[in-house]
Amino acid sequence: MGLIEVKGIKVYAYHGCLSEEGRIGGHYRVDVAVEGDMARAERTDKLADTIDYGRVTAIVVEQMAIRSQLIEHVAARILDALRKEWPHGFLWQVRLVKEHPPIAGAVDSVVYTVGG
């Protein structure tokens, strides 16, 4: 078993329940982890035999460009898209961080994690 982590994918997006969030947007970070059998890639040294983290990043950016009210919804869409791209034998985790959300008080971030 092996583990690939793509950490700190930075995206400016327009998610949130407030109308201002749809106009102004905000900063987000996404971390993706995938666990599975990477033995073939270890032997062959070929990108086709593993998870292409460039493509992982592209999927995150594509899904983050689609406005949602809830980060839970966005994270689940990212997870679904990753599973569709690599449908067999991998366990995925998506961690979505909304930086400085517009809520009362000084809050650095709100984080939602989904996977399995």
N, C-alpha and C positions, 0 to 999 in steps of 0.2 A: 504494500500500500504506500501511496505517496500523497503529499499534500502540496497544492499550489495555492498561493495567496497573492492576489492582486490588491494592493492596499493604497488607499488615498487617491482614488480616481476623483478628481476635482471637477465639479460641474456647477454652472450657474443656471438655475431653473426657477420655475414659477409655480411651485406647489403650495397649497395651503387653502384654508377655509375662508380667509379674509380676501376681499376683492383687491385690496392693496397688494397682496402677495402675488396676485395674477398680473399686476401692472409693474410692480417694482422688482419682484424676484428676490432670490437670495442664494447664498453659498451653501453647497452640499458637498459631502464626501461619501464615497461608496467604497466599501471593502468587499471583495468576493473571495471565498475560499472554496476549493473543490478537492475532495478526497476520493481516491480510487486507485485502481491498479495501473501504475505507470511503468511497469516492468518492460513492456515493449519499447517505449520511448527511451528507457535507460539503455537498452541494447542497441537500438537502431540509430539514435541521434537524429531522428527525423521529426519535424514539426507535425506532420500528418498523424503521428502516433501519440500525440498528447493534446492537451488543451492549449489552444492558441490564445495567450493572454492579450494579444493585440485585438483579437476578435471579441474577447470578454469585455475589454474596455469599450469597443465600438457598440456592443449590445447595451451596455450601461448608458452610454451617451444617447443612443437612440431612444431608449425607454424614458430617460430623464427629460427628454424634449417634449414628451406628451404630458400635458398638464393634468394633475390630479389634486383633489382636495387633501387627501391623506397620504402620508409617507408610507403607511402600511400597504396601500394599494400600489404605489410605485414599486416598492420592494418586491411585492408578490409578482408584478409584471416582469421585473428583471429576472427573478427566479424562474418563472415560466419560460421566458425566452432562452435562458441558458439551458434549461432542460430540453427544450425543443432542438437547440443546436447540437447538443451532445446528449442523446436520449438514453444511453445505456451505461449502467454500472457506476455512476458517480453520485456522491453526496455533496450537495451544494449548500453554501451559506452566504446570504447577502446581508450586509450591515449598512444601513443608510443613516447618515448623520446630517441633520439639519442644523446648521450653525446659526447661532444668535436668533432663535425664533422670536417672533413679535408677541411675546406674552409678558404679563406683569412680572416685574422683578428682573434681576440680572441673571440670565441663563446662558451659559456657553453653548449648549447644544441639546438637542433631543435626538435619541437614537432608537431605531427599530431594527431588529434582527429577525430574519426568517430563514428557514432552511430545512434540510432533511433529505 
